[in-house]
């Protein structure tokens, strides 16, 4: 109960600190530029003015250390010219972000297809049944224990290109059917939406009360759109002795 209250207080603080708005997820260059950082004037990012400008922006990301940007640029340039232009329109349309930010609640996977199949928002979870026995520790407490993990992700694709993806992961220990320990959770993202920024709070983790007895990890993402509008999304994953049980991302 204490952990839940702490999470809600943190969420409220985040909502007060950042209003409503958004963008798709992922690592932006560490060095802010006029094309990569949010634009409070509401002017469309120069990086999306043309396919060439967008390719140049991806190259700048690659030069800043984003190795995946090289492959992404190749995939983008492989699109027909008309789709390259349409892609730039899609990534500046915030209505698709609204679907992204509320992609899933509860168990299982979800998939939403929009714009005649050009835009697809999907989510899901994964995790092995178990890793090593005892997590490398010894002693009676570790005997018969299993260290496990589970993750939940949400992503958006335009013409098959994964522009934004967020992931939260929980790592934990079970003994029999009981969750005995939860390790620090982790969260990461990628993003190829020019003019947007994505950050997240420290990941919280806890074990829910019986009979659920699930390991939980949760973070709150802040999405900042190039118009200066912000939105927050609470991202959670939970799992037990059998593995991944559920997850969601919602505003």
Secondary structure, 3 states (H helix, E strand, C coil): CHHHHHHHHHHHHHHHHCCCCCCCCCCCCCCCCCCCCCCCCCCCCHHHCCHHHHHHHHHHHHHCCCCHHHHHHHHHHCCCHHHHHHHHHHHCCHHHHHHHHCCECCCCCEEEEEHHHCEEEEEEEECCCCCCEHHHCCCCCCCCEEEEEEEEEEEEEECCEEEEEEEEEEEEEEECCEEEEECCCEEEEEECCCCCEEEECCCEEEECCCCCCCEEEEEEEEEECCCCCEEEEEEEEEEECCEEEEEEEEC
